[in-house]
Amino acid sequence: MSDEVYKVELETTFEGLLVVAAIACFIISLLCLNGFLSSHTNSRSIILLLPTIGALILSAFFYICSKYADCYYLVDEKEKSIYYHYQFFSSEKTELFKRADELYAVAVSGEDRESRTQRWYGYSVVLVDDYGETISFSDELRNDKGLNEANALAEKVAKSLGLELFKGKSEHKLVIEDTDEDFEVKIVARPLPKKASG
């Protein structure tokens, strides 16, 4: 790799699972402690606290592991390549992910998201390979502020690798359609439904 390299951070499934495991173990420890304190036995034995202590130790372990796990992409402008970097404690590995000649474009994809109380658009940078397949390249960012950040990153990566750029638009989705001989990349409008008045 050359000196003309920059980092693209992302939250991987591995990193996310470590945080979820830490939180889950902490909640389990609270439930165990609650069970111990509300037990109706006359003698609250220290042995009954062991599950609480064990869950707290596991929670701390997973939390520490999450702080020593780091995964990200490295974009090498000179070599026109993307590398994937993985680090977990002292174990570290960097390997070639994609070369620019394997890719067609960099695009921003919008996705309609929903929770019980709201709807929004999430935007992320994707790589489009020579076969029209998309590869997620960034964390999903929310609403128009996220769209601006995703567009800025997509523009930087496209320029670095000499690829075509498809910027995202508010409430638009990335669509890749097969044609007779190839594929076509489009950014099409898919607005969120308007809230019913009433």
Salt bridges, closest charged atoms under 4 A:
GLU9 OE2 - LYS7 NZ 3.10
ASP70 OD2 - LYS7 NZ 3.99
GLU92 OE2 - HIS85 NE2 3.21
GLU95 OE1 - LYS93 NZ 3.72
ASP101 OD1 - ARG99 NE 3.35
ASP112 OD2 - ARG119 NH2 2.36
GLU140 OE1 - ARG113 NH2 2.76
GLU149 OE2 - LYS145 NZ 3.90
GLU155 OE1 - LYS167 NZ 3.37
GLU177 OE1 - LYS186 NZ 2.96
